[in-house]
Amino acid sequence: MKIVDKSVDEMLFENLALGDVFKFNSNIFMKVSNLHDGDPNAYDLTKNRLTDITENAIVRYVPSELILHGNDWNDLLPS
């Protein structure tokens, strides 16, 4: 297996769009809110929990694609 880190330049957390994936302190997150009042604004994909990131935190944007599927995923694929 080969793992390739495709994270890009550093940027401020507040400049990310909702749904953007980013790295911070070696963990991978998704921005879920624009709030900065201590409420959760990011989902930690590494630890599977909501957390809060300060608006001026320096993060590394990660180009990503989210693909959702349910239990019947195989039923949708051509035979």
C-alpha positions as CSV (number, residue, x, y, z in Angstrom):
1,M,0.0,0.0,0.0
2,K,1.2,3.5,-0.8
3,I,-0.2,6.5,1.0
4,V,0.2,9.9,-0.6
5,D,-0.3,13.1,1.4
6,K,-2.0,15.6,-1.0
7,S,-2.5,18.3,1.5
8,V,-1.7,21.8,0.2
9,D,-0.6,25.1,1.5
10,E,-1.4,26.3,5.1
11,M,-4.3,28.6,5.6
12,L,-6.5,29.9,8.4
13,F,-9.4,27.7,9.5
14,E,-11.8,30.6,9.1
15,N,-11.0,30.7,5.3
16,L,-12.1,27.1,4.7
17,A,-15.5,26.5,3.2
18,L,-18.1,24.2,4.9
19,G,-17.3,20.6,4.0
20,D,-13.6,21.3,3.4
21,V,-11.2,18.6,4.7
22,F,-8.1,19.7,6.5
23,K,-5.2,18.5,8.6
24,F,-4.4,19.9,12.0
25,N,-2.0,18.5,14.6
26,S,-1.6,15.3,12.4
27,N,-5.4,14.6,12.5
28,I,-7.8,14.9,9.6
29,F,-11.0,17.0,10.0
30,M,-14.0,18.3,8.1
31,K,-15.3,21.8,8.7
32,V,-19.0,21.6,9.7
33,S,-19.8,25.1,11.0
34,N,-18.7,28.7,10.7
35,L,-19.2,29.3,14.5
36,H,-16.3,30.2,16.7
37,D,-17.9,30.5,20.1
38,G,-16.6,27.2,21.5
39,D,-19.4,25.1,19.9
40,P,-18.2,22.2,17.6
41,N,-17.3,23.5,14.2
42,A,-15.2,20.6,12.9
43,Y,-15.6,16.8,12.8
44,D,-12.4,14.9,13.7
45,L,-12.3,12.1,11.1
46,T,-9.4,10.5,13.0
47,K,-11.2,10.3,16.3
48,N,-14.8,10.2,15.0
49,R,-16.1,13.1,17.1
50,L,-17.1,16.7,16.9
51,T,-14.6,19.3,18.1
52,D,-13.9,23.0,18.0
53,I,-11.1,24.7,16.1
54,T,-10.2,28.4,16.7
55,E,-10.8,30.6,13.8
56,N,-7.1,31.7,13.6
57,A,-5.7,28.1,13.7
58,I,-3.3,27.4,10.8
59,V,-4.5,24.3,9.0
60,R,-3.5,22.4,5.8
61,Y,-6.3,22.1,3.2
62,V,-6.7,18.5,1.8
63,P,-8.4,18.1,-1.6
64,S,-11.0,15.4,-1.1
65,E,-14.2,13.8,-2.4
66,L,-17.0,12.5,-0.2
67,I,-18.9,9.5,-1.5
68,L,-21.9,8.4,0.6
69,H,-23.5,5.0,0.2
70,G,-25.9,2.8,2.2
71,N,-26.4,-0.9,2.8
72,D,-28.0,-1.3,-0.7
73,W,-24.9,0.2,-2.5
74,N,-24.3,-3.1,-4.4
75,D,-27.9,-3.0,-5.7
76,L,-27.1,0.2,-7.6
77,L,-24.0,-1.1,-9.4
78,P,-24.5,-2.6,-12.9
79,S,-24.3,-6.4,-13.0
